[in-house]
Amino acid sequence: MKHTLSVLVEDESGVLSRIAGLFARRGFNIESLAVGHAEQPGISRITMVVPGDDQAIEQVTKQLYKLINVIKVQDISEVPCVERELMLLKVNATSNTRSEIVELAQIFRARVVDVAEDSVTLEVVGDPGKMVAIERVLNRFGLREIARTGKIALPRESGVNTEYLKSLEAKV
């Protein structure tokens, strides 16, 4: 199972390196990693997606707390969250296919950020499922390059689980 960890750390040099080293020493792969300033000055939030069972994630969490600059570790995998990711896609485009690519981009609320003679670059923001979906749809045109940020996530204060709501809508 994949787990999403939200880690608050002191904003000091070497913190990310120590965290990555901890995962490497234990043979864990970090599938997604995003780091940025948090709500307080001097604090950064690291959001990472790591595979592992509950017991392994619990062990890693304990090890993270032993690191000096780590303030808080939260496994938000089972918590209702707002999740977003940014992806840039460079898609092959001819004069015949460009309008179809732009139409598909509009369906996904993607923005065209660059147009060249033989390609279109799109910016997509959304949950990780949306990223996979647009990538699959545009794959038939030929994807030249893809750049993705890691997933960022914050727990929903409302507690509303949108995944649960989506499953209800699918049944109707």
URJOHU-V986204 format. One record per residue. RES is the residue in three letters. D_FIRST is the distance of its C-alpha to the first C-alpha in whole Angstrom. Layout:
<<RES D_FIRST> <RES D_FIRST>>
This chain:
<<MET 0> <LYS 4> <HIS 6> <THR 10> <LEU 13> <SER 16> <VAL 19> <LEU 23> <VAL 25> <GLU 28> <ASP 29> <GLU 31> <SER 31> <GLY 29> <VAL 26> <LEU 23> <SER 25> <ARG 24> <ILE 20> <ALA 20> <GLY 22> <LEU 20> <PHE 16> <ALA 18> <ARG 20> <ARG 17> <GLY 16> <PHE 13> <ASN 13> <ILE 13> <GLU 12> <SER 14> <LEU 17> <ALA 19> <VAL 22> <GLY 25> <HIS 28> <ALA 27> <GLU 29> <GLN 31> <PRO 33> <GLY 32> <ILE 29> <SER 26> <ARG 22> <ILE 20> <THR 16> <MET 14> <VAL 10> <VAL 8> <PRO 6> <GLY 6> <ASP 6> <ASP 8> <GLN 11> <ALA 11> <ILE 10> <GLU 13> <GLN 15> <VAL 15> <THR 16> <LYS 19> <GLN 20> <LEU 19> <TYR 22> <LYS 24> <LEU 25> <ILE 28> <ASN 27> <VAL 24> <ILE 25> <LYS 22> <VAL 18> <GLN 16> <ASP 12> <ILE 13> <SER 10> <GLU 11> <VAL 15> <PRO 17> <CYS 17> <VAL 19> <GLU 17> <ARG 19> <GLU 20> <LEU 23> <MET 23> <LEU 27> <LEU 27> <LYS 31> <VAL 31> <ASN 34> <ALA 37> <THR 41> <SER 43> <ASN 42> <THR 39> <ARG 39> <SER 39> <GLU 37> <ILE 34> <VAL 35> <GLU 35> <LEU 31> <ALA 31> <GLN 32> <ILE 30> <PHE 27> <ARG 29> <ALA 29> <ARG 32> <VAL 34> <VAL 35> <ASP 37> <VAL 39> <ALA 40> <GLU 43> <ASP 40> <SER 37> <VAL 35> <THR 33> <LEU 30> <GLU 29> <VAL 26> <VAL 24> <GLY 21> <ASP 18> <PRO 15> <GLY 16> <LYS 20> <MET 19> <VAL 18> <ALA 21> <ILE 24> <GLU 23> <ARG 23> <VAL 26> <LEU 28> <ASN 27> <ARG 30> <PHE 32> <GLY 31> <LEU 28> <ARG 30> <GLU 28> <ILE 25> <ALA 24> <ARG 21> <THR 21> <GLY 17> <LYS 16> <ILE 18> <ALA 17> <LEU 19> <PRO 19> <ARG 21> <GLU 25> <SER 25> <GLY 22> <VAL 22> <ASN 19> <THR 20> <GLU 17> <TYR 18> <LEU 22> <LYS 21> <SER 20> <LEU 23> <GLU 25> <ALA 24> <LYS 25> <VAL 29>>
